[in-house]
Amino acid sequence: MIDFISKLKIEKYEFLHLDENLKIRNFNVEYEKYIIFPGSFNPLHEGHIELLLCGMFVSQKKPVFEISISNVSKPDLNTNELKERILQFKGLYEILITDEPTFFEKSRLFKGADFLIGGDTFMRLFDMNFYPDINSKNKISDNLKKLNENGTRFIIGGRNVDGEFVDINSLEIPNDLEDMFVGIPQDVFDSNISSNKIRKQMKDN
């Protein structure tokens, strides 16, 4: 398999877009026609697929998953870890590989795309703890407006976080940003499945 990390870090590709056969197809892709599902996918599970199908229904766009080798709150992926996660998608879905842990750079790379996120990630978009260089909620809104200018939308699926169901209604969105956020109705998607639970079950077994 191609050393995708070297391509990103040494050959300085901004991102890699792989088709279902894991072949690179970086060119002539219209990202405004895509809904992008970012995550670590450790592992990919049926909850992810269910959320994706609901997101596709709401956005009416075609799907692509995205894995970043760097993450705001987790260690960077090494070559073997990235390979294992990519192989999960072979024969199933297209996948993007980036080195962009934040939506600000993802939005720049994939202008006009929708991003599919869970309620927990939606809350973090407005949480100052995830913005070390920002000291006010007004500045967070200013940054989100830049994403809005790129045509970015977020499709949000609710999920249970620490015993509480978190969805688009769990946070008051500024009026001038409301069009950026689209909620998947709870009766359409309400998944208790998580990668953490699956990893724990695998470890226990």
C-alpha positions in Angstrom: 0.0 0.0 0.0 1.2 3.5 -0.7 2.7 5.4 2.2 0.0 8.0 2.5 1.6 9.8 5.4 4.8 10.4 3.3 2.7 11.8 0.5 1.0 14.2 2.8 4.1 15.2 4.9 7.0 14.8 2.4 5.4 15.2 -1.1 3.2 17.9 0.4 -0.2 16.8 -0.9 -2.8 18.9 0.8 -5.1 15.8 1.0 -5.6 12.4 -0.7 -9.0 11.3 -2.1 -9.2 7.5 -2.5 -11.9 5.7 -4.4 -13.6 2.5 -3.2 -10.6 0.6 -4.5 -8.2 2.8 -2.6 -6.8 4.4 -5.7 -6.0 8.1 -5.6 -8.5 10.4 -7.4 -7.5 13.9 -6.4 -8.5 15.7 -9.6 -11.8 17.1 -11.0 -13.8 16.4 -7.8 -16.7 18.7 -7.0 -16.8 18.7 -3.3 -20.0 20.8 -3.1 -21.7 17.5 -4.2 -20.3 15.6 -1.2 -21.2 15.0 2.4 -17.9 14.4 4.3 -17.9 12.2 7.4 -14.8 12.9 9.5 -13.7 10.7 12.3 -11.1 8.2 13.6 -13.1 5.1 12.8 -11.4 2.9 15.3 -13.2 0.8 14.3 -15.7 1.6 11.6 -19.1 0.2 12.8 -22.8 0.0 12.0 -23.5 3.2 13.9 -21.3 5.1 11.6 -23.0 3.6 8.5 -26.5 4.3 10.0 -25.5 8.0 10.6 -24.1 8.3 7.2 -27.2 7.0 5.5 -29.3 9.5 7.5 -26.9 12.3 6.6 -27.1 11.4 2.9 -30.9 11.4 3.1 -30.9 14.9 4.7 -28.2 16.5 2.5 -29.0 14.7 -0.7 -25.2 14.4 -1.4 -22.9 11.5 -2.1 -20.7 10.3 0.8 -17.0 10.3 1.5 -15.3 9.5 4.8 -12.4 11.5 6.1 -9.5 10.5 8.4 -6.9 13.1 9.6 -3.6 11.7 10.7 -3.4 14.5 13.3 -6.1 15.2 15.9 -6.7 18.0 18.4 -7.1 15.7 21.4 -5.4 12.4 20.3 -1.9 11.3 19.3 -1.1 11.4 15.5 -1.7 8.2 13.6 1.4 6.2 12.5 1.7 4.4 9.2 0.3 1.1 10.4 -2.6 2.6 12.3 -3.6 4.6 9.2 -3.3 1.5 7.0 -5.6 -0.5 9.2 -8.2 2.2 9.3 -8.1 2.8 5.6 -8.5 -0.9 4.7 -11.8 -1.0 6.5 -13.3 1.1 3.6 -12.0 -1.0 0.7 -14.8 -2.0 -1.6 -17.3 0.2 0.4 -16.8 3.9 0.3 -14.5 6.7 -0.9 -12.2 8.2 1.7 -10.2 11.4 2.2 -6.9 11.4 4.1 -5.8 14.8 5.5 -3.4 16.3 8.0 -6.1 18.8 9.2 -7.5 18.3 12.7 -9.8 21.3 12.6 -12.8 22.2 10.4 -11.3 25.5 9.5 -8.7 23.9 7.2 -11.1 21.1 6.1 -13.6 23.8 5.0 -10.9 25.5 3.0 -9.9 22.3 1.2 -13.4 21.1 0.5 -15.4 24.2 -0.3 -19.1 23.8 -0.5 -19.1 20.3 1.1 -21.4 19.3 4.0 -19.8 17.8 7.0 -21.6 15.0 9.0 -21.0 15.2 12.7 -22.4 13.9 16.0 -24.0 16.0 18.7 -20.8 15.9 20.8 -18.7 17.3 18.0 -21.4 20.0 17.4 -21.0 21.1 21.0 -17.2 21.3 20.7 -17.5 23.7 17.7 -18.7 26.3 20.3 -16.5 25.2 23.2 -13.6 27.6 23.9 -11.6 24.7 25.4 -11.0 23.5 21.9 -9.7 26.9 20.7 -6.4 27.7 22.6 -5.9 31.0 20.7 -9.5 32.3 21.2 -10.8 33.9 24.4 -14.4 34.8 23.5 -17.4 33.2 22.0 -17.8 36.1 19.6 -14.4 35.2 18.1 -15.6 31.6 17.7 -18.6 32.9 15.8 -16.3 35.0 13.6 -14.3 32.0 12.7 -17.4 29.9 12.0 -18.6 32.7 9.6 -15.5 32.1 7.6 -16.6 28.5 7.1 -20.0 29.8 6.1 -18.3 31.9 3.4 -16.8 28.6 2.1 -20.3 27.2 1.7 -19.7 24.7 4.6 -22.8 23.2 6.3 -22.9 20.8 9.2 -25.4 17.9 9.3 -25.8 16.9 12.9 -26.9 13.5 14.2 -27.8 13.3 17.9 -26.1 10.9 20.3 -26.0 10.1 24.0 -23.1 11.7 25.7 -22.6 10.9 29.4 -26.3 9.8 29.7 -27.7 12.9 28.0 -29.0 13.1 24.4 -27.1 15.8 22.5 -28.3 17.1 19.2 -28.8 20.4 17.3 -31.4 21.5 19.9 -28.9 21.3 22.8 -27.2 24.6 21.9 -28.5 28.0 20.9 -27.0 28.8 17.5 -26.4 32.5 16.6 -29.0 33.8 14.2 -26.5 34.6 11.5 -25.1 31.0 11.6 -28.4 29.0 11.7 -28.3 28.1 8.0 -24.9 26.3 8.5 -26.5 23.7 10.8 -29.0 21.1 9.9 -30.2 18.5 12.4 -31.2 14.9 11.7 -34.5 14.3 13.5 -34.1 12.1 16.5 -36.8 9.7 15.2 -34.6 9.3 12.1 -31.3 8.6 13.9 -30.6 7.9 17.5 -27.6 5.6 17.9 -26.1 4.4 21.2 -23.3 2.7 19.3 -19.8 4.2 19.7 -16.3 3.2 18.8 -15.3 3.4 22.5 -17.9 0.8 23.4 -16.8 -1.6 20.6 -13.1 -1.3 21.5 -14.0 -2.1 25.2 -16.1 -5.2 24.1 -13.2 -6.4 21.9 -10.7 -6.0 24.8 -13.0 -7.8 27.2 -13.4 -10.7 24.8 
